[in-house]
Amino acid sequence: MGESLLIVAYLVASVLFILSLRGLSSQATATRGNAYGILGMSAAVLATAWMASSAGFVVLAVVMGAGAAVGALMASRVAMTSMPELVAMLHSFVGLAAVLVGLASYVGETDHEGAARSILLVEIFIDVFIGALTFTGSLVAFGKLRGLIGGRALLLPGRHALNLVLVLVALGMLVPYLAAAGTAGLWPLLVATGIAGLLGVHLVMAIGGADMPVVVSMLNSYSGWTAAAAGFMLGNDLLIITGALVGSSGAILSIIMCRAMNRSILSVMLGGFGQTSGGGGTRAARSDAPTETREVSVQETASRLLASRRVVIVPGYGMAVARAQHAIHEITELLRQRGVEVVFAIHPVAGRLPGHMNVLLAEAAVPYDIVFEMDEVQDQFRSTDVSLVVGANDIVNPAAETDPESPIWGMPVIHVWEAKETIICKRSKASGYAGIDNPLFYHERTAMLFGDAKEVMDAVVAELRRGTG
């Protein structure tokens, strides 16, 4: 009877997880999607705890209580700008848990013989291998996103051959691992685990900073496949279903983001993007290229926004760092009160996390119905009076379409320069995450509004209030 109830609970949880993913596909239904996910996980945890022995329940309750306390503390303190590295760190927890559970399952294995044992051992090997790779890769991603590790790609000579050798050596450990009796195969399993960890470090170190949003998404996919492998290893249907959902959705999102950068998923994961420019952010010397930027004041910016009929706002990571989204929301509301049409254009890889800009705007209560993906507004800039770029750089760089030698050549970018005027709010003319200069800064219809995004946007809000008062 207890087993039947557990199966039903897992089935209900699986359905709720699917509904959660569906809800998270849209800003308007994201809250409902989160609620489904919470209900599904609660059902799964309670059903599992119910089946535990009394001694096991006490241990489980203590561990879960400690984990919940740590998680609540982290969630209450983390800023939205730190969310990408937090996600990377959480992925590392999944990988480490898979490794520990896999090793414990191997050491405690006494119930299987013959072919059944061999199958279980392969499942343990796969679980531990993917888990170790996810663990170390996520730690490196955390370090890069946190700024503890440089964003430039580490391009070792013959790195692809090195990766291949590491994989082959790890697979070679399967032979003594499967042939060993009892727990004698622990050492080849540990060797393979160490190789997988080294491979995770090398793979992510070889990925440049401009690709980090895709890396976070791929690590999410890895954590899902790790959970699925653990499900096969433990005979847990819910882990298999949940892991497959997370793994496949993460992979699909990564592919979508790579298409948004006109790149293949393989080229991203093998690394090296954005390094040919040297990362110096210097412009190519051209005799016919403009050499000076045109600056605009806060007062002029407010005046031009008020005089517009249509404004497109393009947010970037600089807005997230400055926490300027609330000021942007106020600007939006003040302009709409004056009859100005305001919409947002979101690039798929803006920020350091998939959907980063959408979450920030939702946090500031920007209406969902005026936030659009890049492709939905790309052909509307010619009828736009002002494109207001706040903290974005690479995603509005025309070099992606005009300079075949640019490392971002072919990457779809937002055509803000087609508007009658483009106003760019940045601290300086420094290069973006890809490490290259942006010729948009010198465009004849571009005006630069230098300064901290929050301070500048707050000042624009004050001017707009004076102008609308």
N, C-alpha and C positions, 0 to 999 in steps of 0.2 A: 504493500500500500504506500509506504514511504517513497519507494523508488518511482512509483507512478506519479505521485504528487510532485516529485522533483522534476520529472520529465515535463509535466504540464507547466510548471513554473518556468522552466528553461524555454519552453516553446513560447509562452507569453512574453518573456523577456526578449526573445529573438524578434518577435513581431514589433515590440515597442522600440527596439534598436533600429529596425528598418524604418519605422515611422519617424524616429528621431532624425535619421539621415535625410529623409524626405523633407522634414520641417526645416532643417538647417540649410537647405538649398536656396532659401529665400529669406531676405531680411524681415519681411512681414510675418513669416511663420517661424522665425528662429527661436523665439521664446517658447513656443509650443514644442518645437523640436527638442529643446533642452529639457523641458518637463518630461517628455516621453523617455528620453535617455536616463534621467534620474529615476523614473519609475521602474524602467527595465532593470537597471543595475540594482536598485533596492530589492526588487523581487528575486533576482538571481542570488544576491548575497544572503538574504533572509532564508531562502530555500536551502542554500548550501549549509548555512549555520544550523538550521533546524535538523539536518541530517547528521551533524557532527555529534561525537560523543560528548558527555558532560565535561570531561577533562579538556577535550579539544575545543569545546565552546568557550571555556574560560580563556584559554590561550588566544583564540581567535578574537574574542571581545577586547582583550588587552591590546593586541597588536592593531586592530582596527581603530580603537579609540585613540591610540598614539598617532597613527597615520592621519586620522581625521583632524586631530588637533594641529598637526604640522601643516596639513593641506589648507585648513582654514586660516592659519596664520600667514601662509604664503599668499593665499588669494587676497587677503585683506591688505597686504602691503605692496603687492606688485603693481607697478604702473603700466599703463597700456603700452608705453614704449619698450617696456621690459618683457612684454608678453611673448615675443618670439623666442628669447633665450629660455624662458620658463617652459615653453612647450618642448624645446629641445631637451631640457633637463628631464622633463617627465618621460620623454621617449627613452632616455637612458635608463630610467627606473624600470621600464618594461623589459628592456634588454637584459638588465642585470637580474631581474626576477626570473626570466626564462633560463638564464645560465644556472642560477642556483637551484631552481626546481629540477632542471635537467640532470645536473650532477647528483642531486639527492635521489632522484628516481633511479639513476644507474647504480649508485651505491646500495640502495635498498631493494633492488630487483632480485626476487627469489621465486616468483610465481610462474615464470614462462620458460619453456624449453623448445629446442628445435627451431623451426621456421618462425614460430610466434615470437621467440626471443630475438631472433635476428631482425625481424620487422620492428620490434620495439626499440632495439638498439639503434637502428637507422633513424627512427623518429627522434630519439634522444639526441643523436649526433646533429641532425638538422636543426633541432630546436636550440641546442647550445651554440652551434655555429652562427646562425642568424642572430641569436640573442647577443653574442659577444660582439659581432660586427655592429649591431645597432647601438649597443652600450657605448663603445669607444667612439664610434662616429658621431653619436649625439653629444658626447662630451666635447669633442672638437668643435662641433657646430655651436654649442653653447659658448665656448671660448671665443669663437670668431664673432658671434653676435654680441657678446658682452664686451668685446674689445680687448680681451685678455690675450688673444692670438691675432696676429696681423691678418688682414683680409686678402692679401695677395696669395695666389695659388703657389703651392710648393711643387715645382715641376722637376722631379728627379730625372736624370738621364735613364732612358729605358723603363719608364715607370709602368707602362702597359705590360711589358714583359715581366717586370717584377710582380705585378698583380697576378699575372697568369701563373707564375712559379709558386706564389703563395697559395693560390687555390689548389694547384696540383699537389703540392706537398700536404696540404690539409686533407685532401681527398685520399692521399696515400696512407694517411693515418687510419683510414677505415679498415685496412687489411689486418694490422695487428689488433685493432680495437675489437673487431668482430670475431677474431680467432681466439681471443683471450677467454679463459675460463673465470667464472666468478667476477671479482672486481679488478682482476689483473689488467683489464683494458683501460683503467682509469688514466694511466699516464699518457697513452696516445690521444685519449679524449682531451686531456688538459693541454697537450701540445697543439691539437687542432683548435682548441679554444683560444690559446695565445696567438696563433696565426690569424684567426678570425679577428681578434682584437686589433692586431697590427694592421690588418687589411682595412678595418674600419677607419683607423687613424689616417692611413695613407690616402684612402679614397676621398675623404672629406678635406684633408689638407690640400689636395690637388685641385679643389674647387674654389674659384675666385669669388670674391664678395658679391658680385653682381648676381650670382646664381643662388644665393643663400635662400631666397623664398622657395625655390624648387627643392633645395636640399632638405629644408624643414618638412616639406610635403612628402618627399621620398622617405625620410626617416619615419614619418607617420605610417607610411605604407609598410616599411620594414617591421615596425612594431606590431602591426596587424598580422603579418605573416608569421612573426614569432609566436604570437598568441595562438594562431591556428595550428602551428606545429606543436605547441604545448598541448593543445586540445587533443590532437591525435595521440600524443604521448600518454596523456592522462585518461584518455577515453571519455573526454568531456565534450558533449555535443555543442553546448553553448559557447565554449571557447573557440571551437572550430568555426561556428557561424559568425560570431562576433569578429574573430580575427580575419576571416575572409571578407567581411563587410568593410572593416577598416583598411585592410591591405589593398583591396581592389579600388575602393573610393580614393585612397591616397595616391595610388598609381594613376588613376584616371585624372585626378586633379593635377598631378605633376605633368602628365602629357599635355593637358590643356594649357598649362602655364608655359611649357616649352614651345608649343605652337604660337603662343602670344609673343614669344621672343624669336620666332622663326628658327628654332633649333631642335635638334633631335634629343630625346631623353638620354640616349647613349652618350652623346657628346657632353652633356651636362655632368653625368655621373662619372665620366672618365676625367673631367676637369680641364682646367687651363683656359677658360673663357676670360676674355678681357685683359690678357697679359701682353699682347703684342704692342700695346700703346706705351708700355713702360710704366703706366700708372702715374705719370707725372702731371697729367692734366694740362699739358701745353698745347697750344693750337699750332697747326701746320702753318708755316709761313707762306702766305700768298700775297702777291703784290696788289691784287684787286680785292682782298678781303678787308672789311672794316676792322679797325683796331681799337675803337673806343665804344663804350656802352653809353646809353642815354639814361640818365637817372630821373626819377619822378618822386615828388614829395607825397606825404600822406594826404595833404589837402587836395593836391591835383588828382590823386587816385580816387578819393571820395567823390570829387566833382565829376570825373569821367564815368564812374559807376552810376551815379545818379542820372547822368545824361544818357545812359544806355537804354536800349529797349530789350536787349538780350545779353546775359552774362553767363559764361561757362567757367566754373571753378574747377581747377585740377589740383587735388591735394597730393602731397608726397610725404616722404619720411620726415622732412624738416618740420612739417606741421605736427607730426606725432611727437617729435622731440621737444618742441616748444609748447606742446599742449594747447595749440591755437584753435582746436576744433570748435570750442564754445564761442569764441569770438567770430569764427566763420559763420556759425549758426546765426548769431545776432546780425551780422552783415546781410545774410540771406533774408532774414525776416524784414529788416528795414527796407531793403530794396524791393521785396515783393509787396510791401505795403504801399510803395510808390508806383506799383504797376510794372516793375521791371521783371522780366522772365529770367529766373535763375535756375540753372541746372548744374549738376556735378558730373564730371567725366572721370571714371575710375579705370586705371590701367590694371590688367590682371596681376602684374608683378610689382605694383606700387607698394612701398614699405618693405618690411622684412618678414612678412608672414602672409600667406594667402588670405585675402579678405581683410587685411589690416585696416585699410582706409574705410571700408564699409562699417567695421566695428566702431571705429573712432567717431564717425559721423552719426551712427546710431546712438552712441553714448551721449552725444551732444544734442540729441532729439531733432536732427535734420530729417525732414519728411522722406520716407522711403521712395515716394513716387517721383522725386526730382533727382534721384541718384541713379545714374545709368552706367552701363559698361561702355568701354571705349568704342566698340563697333556701333553702338546705338546712336552715338552723337557725332561720329567721325565726319559725316557728310553735312553737318549743320554749322560748321565754323565760318563758312563764307557769309552766313547771315547773322553772325555773332558780332556784337559791337566790341566787347572786351572779353579776352581770355585772362582770367586771374589764376596764375600758377603760384601755389603756396608750398614751398619746400620741395618741389619735384625738380628733377634734373634729367636723368638718363631717359625717362619715359616720354620726354618732350624734346628730345635731341634730334634735329633734322638730319644730322650726319648719318643716321641709320638708313636714310633714303637717298642721300646725295654723295656720300663718300664711300666708295667700294673698299677702301683700305681701313675703314673704321672697324674696330673690334665688335661694334654693335650693328654692323651692316646687315640689313635684312630684317632687323627686329622691328615689328610694328610699333609705331609711336603715335602719340596723340597730336593731331595737326593743329596745335594752338596758333601757329604762325599764320594760318589762313584767316583768322579773325581780323577785324579792322585795326585792332590794337591788342598787344599782349603785354600784360604787366606781371613781372616775375618778382615774387617776394623771396629773397634769400639773404643769408648773412653776408655772403661774399660771392665772388665769381669762381669759387673753388669747384673742382670737378666732382662728379657724383660718385656713386659706389663702383661704377665701372672704371673709374680712374681716367676719364677722358674729358676734354674740354667740350663746351656746348656752343656751337656757332649761333644758336638762337639768341644768346645774350647780346650779340652784335647786330641783330637784324634791324632793318630800318623802322619796322613797326613795333619794336620791343622796347619797353621801358623797365628799368631795374628799380625795385623798391627794396633797398638794403636795410637789414636789421633783423633782430629776433622776431620770428613770425608772430608770437603772441603779443609782444609789445607793439609791433607795427599794426597788427589787425585790431587790437584794442584802440589804438589811436584812430584808425579808420572808422571804427564804430562810433567813437566820439564825434568825429567830423560829420558822419552821416546823420547822427542825431541832431546836430546843429542845423544841418541842411534840410532835415525833414520836420524840424520843430515849428 
